[in-house]
């Protein structure tokens, strides 16, 4: 009987999760890991991974996202579960892996820009669609391209796409050597919204001197509803059915690092989608959070008061 009693809290939590109302309309698939920095001769580990960063922000904004990932049965994995739960993130779909360790990335800086050394065969490379618990597989399904670097992950993700009524939001991450153009092309084609930076747009072959012409050419090829192109300090340009919209950030006074700034932007962009914000309001608020993230180390604030000005 003791064995059954041990699992009762988890079973009750699972039942409550399955019975919750259909308010959660954003599901995120992909990596959760630790970004490892060298700071004053010591290694500093900061919780990260683009999908997890975005989930962190969405939870703070009150959206209760669903997060699908996988961690090792190790100390780092337990730390992730604990911190996610403390932030209020549902952890039912953060799978535990006995064979693979929790993901880690060594982050160094070339000028102000981060450079990433990403550990291979991490737990998040082996997310298993059969282990997901989705009461209502519909709404926005976010993914990046990094989490689909293995053949196994590609298959599992496509099973997830085929299992529900999803509107896909693709965040292009061209992290060499972890992508191939053939697979990426297929993911772009099935996405309703695509976000990429200007360098990635160029690397995919859209070299038109005028940025709007390049974006139009991209949209003509892939037929996405919206194409979002970030340009660092120059802001963002978005193509929608109503035409082009741009937003330029204010000058950053307290620059720490750019890690996670794009994820903060993406989180607010999706928040705007489910709240039916105007594109102008969405872009202004998204740039505001991205600018705030640049003023902290890493990508995940520790206190929800950080978001108060946005709310």
C-alpha positions as CSV (number, residue, x, y, z in Angstrom):
1,X,0.0,0.0,0.0
2,X,2.9,2.3,0.7
3,X,3.9,2.1,-3.0
4,X,0.4,3.2,-4.2
5,X,0.3,6.0,-1.7
6,X,3.6,7.3,-2.9
7,X,2.1,7.9,-6.4
8,X,-1.2,9.4,-5.3
9,X,-0.1,13.1,-5.3
10,X,1.3,12.7,-8.8
11,X,-1.9,10.9,-10.1
12,X,-4.1,13.6,-8.6
13,X,-2.0,16.2,-10.3
14,X,-2.3,14.4,-13.6
15,X,-6.1,14.1,-13.3
16,X,-6.4,17.8,-12.5
17,X,-4.2,18.6,-15.5
18,X,-6.4,16.6,-17.9
19,X,-9.6,18.2,-16.5
20,X,-8.4,21.8,-16.8
21,X,-10.4,24.1,-19.1
22,X,-9.3,24.7,-22.7
23,X,-7.6,28.0,-21.8
24,X,-4.0,26.9,-22.6
25,X,-3.6,27.6,-26.3
26,X,0.2,27.6,-26.6
27,X,2.2,24.4,-26.7
28,X,6.0,24.4,-26.9
29,X,8.1,21.6,-28.1
30,X,11.9,21.5,-27.7
31,X,15.0,21.9,-25.6
32,X,15.5,22.8,-22.0
33,X,19.1,23.0,-20.9
34,X,21.7,24.9,-19.0
35,X,23.7,27.7,-20.6
36,X,27.2,27.6,-19.1
37,X,29.1,30.9,-18.9
38,X,32.6,31.7,-17.7
39,X,32.4,34.6,-15.3
40,X,35.4,35.9,-13.4
41,X,37.1,32.6,-13.7
42,X,34.1,30.6,-12.5
43,X,31.5,28.6,-14.5
44,X,28.0,29.9,-14.1
45,X,25.0,27.8,-15.1
46,X,21.8,29.5,-16.2
47,X,18.6,27.7,-17.1
48,X,17.8,28.1,-20.8
49,X,16.9,26.7,-24.2
50,X,14.7,28.8,-26.5
51,X,11.4,26.9,-26.0
52,X,11.9,26.8,-22.3
53,X,12.8,30.5,-22.2
54,X,9.6,31.3,-24.1
55,X,7.6,29.1,-21.8
56,X,9.1,30.9,-18.8
57,X,7.9,34.3,-20.2
58,X,4.5,33.0,-21.2
59,X,3.9,31.7,-17.7
60,X,4.8,35.0,-16.2
61,X,2.4,36.7,-18.6
62,X,-0.4,34.4,-17.4
63,X,-0.8,32.2,-20.5
64,X,-0.2,28.8,-18.8
65,X,1.6,27.2,-21.7
66,X,2.2,23.5,-22.2
67,X,5.9,22.6,-22.4
68,X,7.0,19.3,-24.1
69,X,10.7,18.4,-23.5
70,X,13.0,15.8,-21.9
71,X,15.7,15.9,-19.2
72,X,18.1,13.4,-17.8
73,X,17.6,11.6,-14.5
74,X,20.4,13.7,-13.1
75,X,21.0,16.6,-10.8
76,X,20.5,19.2,-13.6
77,X,17.3,17.5,-14.7
78,X,15.9,17.7,-11.2
79,X,16.9,21.3,-10.9
80,X,15.0,22.1,-14.1
81,X,11.9,20.3,-12.8
82,X,12.1,22.1,-9.5
83,X,12.6,25.6,-11.0
84,X,9.8,25.0,-13.5
85,X,7.4,24.0,-10.8
86,X,8.4,26.9,-8.6
87,X,7.6,29.3,-11.5
88,X,4.2,27.7,-12.0
89,X,5.0,25.8,-15.2
90,X,3.2,22.4,-15.6
91,X,5.9,19.7,-15.7
92,X,3.8,16.7,-16.9
93,X,5.3,16.8,-20.3
94,X,8.9,17.2,-19.2
95,X,10.0,13.6,-19.7
96,X,12.7,11.9,-17.7
97,X,15.4,10.0,-19.6
98,X,17.6,7.3,-17.9
99,X,20.0,6.9,-20.9
100,X,20.8,10.5,-21.8
101,X,21.9,13.5,-19.7
102,X,20.3,16.9,-19.4
103,X,21.3,19.3,-22.2
104,X,24.1,21.8,-21.7
105,X,25.5,24.6,-23.9
106,X,28.8,26.4,-23.4
107,X,28.3,30.0,-24.2
108,X,31.2,32.3,-25.2
109,X,31.0,35.8,-26.6
110,X,32.5,37.2,-29.8
111,X,32.1,40.9,-29.3
112,X,28.6,41.3,-27.9
113,X,27.2,38.3,-29.7
114,X,26.9,34.9,-28.1
115,X,28.5,31.8,-29.6
116,X,27.1,28.4,-28.7
117,X,28.9,25.0,-28.2
118,X,25.9,22.6,-28.0
119,X,26.3,19.2,-26.4
120,X,25.1,16.3,-28.6
121,X,22.8,13.4,-27.7
122,X,21.2,15.3,-24.9
123,X,17.9,14.2,-23.3
124,X,15.9,16.7,-25.3
125,X,17.0,15.0,-28.6
126,X,14.9,12.0,-27.5
127,X,11.5,13.5,-26.7
128,X,9.0,10.7,-27.2
129,X,5.6,11.6,-28.7
130,X,4.0,8.5,-27.1
131,X,4.8,9.9,-23.6
132,X,3.1,13.3,-24.1
133,X,-0.1,14.1,-22.2
134,X,-2.2,16.5,-24.1
135,X,-5.8,17.0,-23.1
136,X,-6.6,19.3,-26.0
137,X,-4.0,19.0,-28.9
138,X,-4.9,22.2,-30.6
139,X,-3.9,25.9,-30.7
140,X,-0.4,27.3,-31.4
141,X,2.4,24.7,-31.5
142,X,5.8,26.4,-31.2
143,X,9.1,24.8,-32.2
144,X,12.6,25.7,-33.2
145,X,14.8,23.9,-35.6
146,X,17.5,23.0,-33.1
147,X,15.3,20.4,-31.3
148,X,14.8,18.6,-34.6
149,X,18.5,18.0,-35.3
150,X,18.2,14.2,-35.0
151,X,16.2,11.8,-37.3
152,X,14.5,10.5,-34.2
153,X,13.4,14.0,-33.1
154,X,12.1,14.8,-36.6
155,X,9.9,11.7,-36.6
156,X,8.6,12.4,-33.1
157,X,7.8,16.0,-33.8
158,X,5.9,15.2,-37.0
159,X,3.8,12.7,-35.1
160,X,2.9,15.5,-32.7
161,X,2.0,17.8,-35.6
162,X,-0.2,15.1,-37.2
163,X,-1.9,14.2,-33.8
164,X,-3.7,17.6,-33.3
165,X,-5.3,20.6,-34.9
166,X,-2.3,22.9,-34.7
167,X,-1.3,26.3,-36.0
168,X,2.5,26.0,-36.2
169,X,4.9,28.8,-35.1
170,X,8.4,28.1,-36.4
171,X,11.5,29.8,-34.9
172,X,14.3,29.3,-37.3
173,X,17.6,28.6,-35.5
174,X,20.5,27.9,-38.0
175,X,23.0,26.5,-35.6
176,X,25.7,24.8,-37.6
177,X,26.0,21.9,-38.1
178,X,22.6,21.1,-36.6
179,X,20.3,21.8,-39.6
180,X,19.8,20.8,-43.2
181,X,18.0,22.8,-45.8
182,X,15.7,20.0,-47.0
183,X,14.1,19.4,-43.6
184,X,14.0,23.1,-42.8
185,X,12.1,23.8,-46.0
186,X,9.4,21.3,-45.0
187,X,9.0,22.8,-41.6
188,X,8.7,26.3,-43.0
189,X,6.0,25.2,-45.4
190,X,3.8,23.8,-42.6
191,X,4.2,26.9,-40.4
192,X,1.6,29.6,-40.1
193,X,4.1,32.0,-38.6
194,X,7.9,32.0,-39.2
195,X,10.4,34.0,-37.3
196,X,14.1,34.3,-38.3
197,X,16.8,36.8,-38.2
198,X,18.1,38.8,-41.2
199,X,21.3,36.6,-41.4
200,X,19.2,33.5,-41.5
201,X,17.0,35.0,-44.2
202,X,20.1,35.7,-46.3
203,X,21.6,32.2,-45.6
204,X,18.5,30.6,-46.9
205,X,19.1,32.3,-50.2
206,X,17.0,35.5,-50.1
207,X,19.7,38.0,-51.0
208,X,17.7,40.9,-52.3
209,X,19.3,44.2,-51.3
210,X,15.9,45.6,-50.2
211,X,14.8,43.7,-47.0
212,X,11.1,44.0,-47.8
213,X,11.7,42.5,-51.3
214,X,13.6,39.6,-49.7
215,X,10.8,39.0,-47.2
216,X,8.2,39.1,-50.0
217,X,10.2,36.6,-52.0
218,X,10.4,34.3,-48.9
219,X,6.6,34.6,-48.4
220,X,6.0,33.8,-52.0
221,X,8.0,30.6,-51.8
222,X,6.6,29.3,-48.5
223,X,3.1,31.0,-48.3
224,X,3.3,31.7,-44.5
225,X,0.6,33.9,-43.0
226,X,3.2,36.1,-41.3
227,X,7.0,36.4,-41.7
228,X,8.9,38.0,-38.8
229,X,12.5,39.1,-39.5
230,X,14.5,40.4,-36.5
231,X,17.5,42.7,-37.2
232,X,19.2,43.1,-33.8
233,X,19.6,46.8,-32.9
234,X,17.8,47.7,-36.1
235,X,14.6,46.2,-34.8
236,X,12.1,43.9,-36.6
237,X,10.2,43.8,-39.8
238,X,7.0,41.8,-40.2
239,X,5.0,40.9,-43.3
240,X,1.3,40.2,-42.6
241,X,-1.8,40.1,-44.8
242,X,-2.1,43.9,-44.1
243,X,1.4,44.6,-45.3
244,X,4.7,45.5,-43.6
245,X,5.1,46.6,-40.0
246,X,8.4,47.7,-38.4
247,X,9.5,48.4,-34.8
248,X,12.9,49.8,-33.7
249,X,14.0,49.4,-30.1
250,X,15.0,52.3,-27.9
251,X,18.7,52.7,-27.1
252,X,19.9,50.0,-24.6
253,X,21.7,51.7,-21.7
254,X,22.5,48.7,-19.5
255,X,23.8,46.0,-21.9
256,X,24.7,42.7,-20.2
257,X,24.3,40.1,-22.9
258,X,22.0,39.3,-25.8
259,X,21.2,35.7,-24.7
260,X,17.5,35.1,-24.8
261,X,16.5,38.5,-26.2
262,X,15.0,36.8,-29.3
263,X,13.1,34.3,-27.1
264,X,11.6,37.2,-25.1
265,X,10.4,38.8,-28.3
266,X,8.9,35.5,-29.5
267,X,7.0,35.0,-26.2
268,X,5.3,38.4,-26.4
269,X,4.6,37.9,-30.0
270,X,2.7,34.7,-29.3
271,X,1.0,36.3,-26.3
272,X,-0.2,39.0,-28.6
273,X,-1.6,36.4,-31.0
274,X,-3.8,34.7,-28.4
275,X,-4.8,38.1,-26.9
276,X,-5.8,39.4,-30.4
277,X,-3.5,42.5,-30.0
278,X,-2.9,44.7,-32.9
279,X,0.5,44.0,-34.7
280,X,1.7,47.4,-33.6
281,X,1.0,46.8,-29.9
282,X,2.5,43.3,-30.2
283,X,5.7,44.5,-31.7
284,X,6.2,47.4,-29.3
285,X,5.6,45.2,-26.3
286,X,7.8,42.4,-27.7
287,X,10.7,44.8,-28.3
288,X,10.2,46.2,-24.8
289,X,10.7,42.8,-23.1
290,X,13.6,41.9,-25.4
291,X,15.3,45.1,-24.4
292,X,14.8,44.4,-20.7
293,X,16.3,40.9,-21.1
294,X,19.4,42.3,-22.6
295,X,20.0,44.0,-19.2
296,X,20.2,40.8,-17.3
297,X,22.6,37.8,-17.4
298,X,21.0,34.9,-19.2
299,X,17.4,34.7,-20.5
300,X,15.1,34.0,-17.5
301,X,14.3,36.6,-14.9
302,X,14.0,35.3,-11.3
303,X,11.0,37.5,-10.2
304,X,7.7,38.0,-11.9
305,X,7.8,41.7,-10.9
306,X,10.2,41.9,-13.8
307,X,7.2,41.8,-16.2
308,X,5.0,44.3,-14.3
309,X,5.6,47.1,-16.8
310,X,4.4,44.9,-19.6
311,X,1.3,43.8,-17.8
